[in-house]
C-alpha cells in the first residue's frame, strides 16, 4: 500500500493512495508525490487553517479516483480536469485528518480512521447524512465500483455525481431523491453549466433511474406540466405527466393535451427520435415527406434504423393516423434496434378480436402483450383502431420503465 504523508510541526494529514497502479499527487501545487506499491518517496508540510488542495493524477487518464476523509466518502467534492483529480478544502484542516484516495475503484473495505477496516460483504453500501441546513447527502457505493453521491435540498431538487471505475461498460444508476414527484426528470450537467434532458430517465420510489455510460454530473428536477383536459384521476394522467415532463410530446396548446386525439405516423416517428436524443442520421427516402418539415429528420432516422418501412409505393403517409397494431410494430422494431430482449411472446387468443390482427403485426403484438406494453380494453386489442395520444404516452412510459427491469 503506497502512501503520502503530509505533515508539519503543528499538525499532519495522512494521505494514503490505496491502489495497485502508480499515481502522482501534489499538495498545494508542490512537488509531485509518487506512490506505487509500498514505496513513499516524498512529503510536504501544511498548517492548521491553511487552504489545502490535494491533486491525484493516475497513470491512466481514464481511471476514476475516489476520496475519503476520516472514513467519510467525499468523492462528490473531487473535481476532475483532464484526468487530474483535485480535492480542495478552502478552510484547510484543524485537526489530525486521514485522507484516502483510491484509484480505479472504490475501497473494497470500509475506511475506519485509526482502526481496522471492516470486511466487505459484497453488497452495495448506502450512507445518509443530513446537514445542518436540512440537505440530505446520500452516498451509494455499489459492488460494481460505481459511486453515486446525491444531495437533496430541503426545498426539493437533487444534484448528484456518478463516478464509474475504469473499464466500465455502461448501465444504469438509481439516483436517490428525498422527495419523489411524478414529473421528476434527470438532466446531465455539462462542464460549461449547460443542462441536457435525459429522456430515458424514469421515476421510481426513492429516486430516479438514469442510463449511464461514464462518470457524470446530474440534476434531478420537477419538469411536470398540467393540462386543463387531463384530470388527476384519469387513467392516463401519470403517462401524460411522463410524456410531457420528458418532452417526448407536449400539449396541443399551452393548456390542453388532447388525450383522445389520434396520433399521426409522423408524430410517432418523432417521439421515438426524441427518445434517442434526435440523432442526425439517415436520408429522406419517402416521396410524400418533404425535405423541410418538422418530421423529415425523424422519419429519415427511423427508416435508416429499420423502424419504419412505409406503406408502399415509396410513401410513408406521415399525416395518417397510426393504428394500434402499427404503433406496436414500430415500437417492437425500436426495441430490436436498442438490443432489448424481444424473444418473449404471449398468445392473443384471449382477446375476442385476435382474428383481426394483421399477419405482419402478429409477432409484434404478441411481444407487446407479453411485455405488458399493451393490455387491450374490454377484452379487445382493437388492432385497426387509431392510437390516441393518451395511449401512446402510456406505452412509452411502460417502455422506458422496461429499460430498468
Buried (B, 14 or more C-beta within 10 A) or exposed (E): EBBBBBBEEEBBBBBBBBBEBBBBBBBBEBEEBBBBEEEBEBBBBBEEEBEBBBBBBBEBEEBBBBBBBBBEBBBBBBEBEEBBBBBEBEEBBEEEBBBBBBBBBBBBEBBEBEEEEEEBEEEEBEBEEEEEEEBBBBBBBBEEBBBBBBBBBEEBBBBBBBBBBBEBEEEBBBBBBBBBBBBBBBBBBEEEEEBEBBBBBBBEEEBBBBBBEEBBBBBBBBBBBEBEBBEEEEEBBBBBBBBBBBEBBEBBEEEEBBBEBBBBBBBBBBBBBBBBEEEEBBEBBBEBBEEEEEBBBBBBBBBBBEBBBBBEEEEBBBEBBBBBBBBBBBBBBBBBBBEBEBEEBBEBEEBEBBEEBBEEBBBBBBBBBBBEBBEBEEEEBBBBBBBBBBBBBBBBBBBBBBBBE
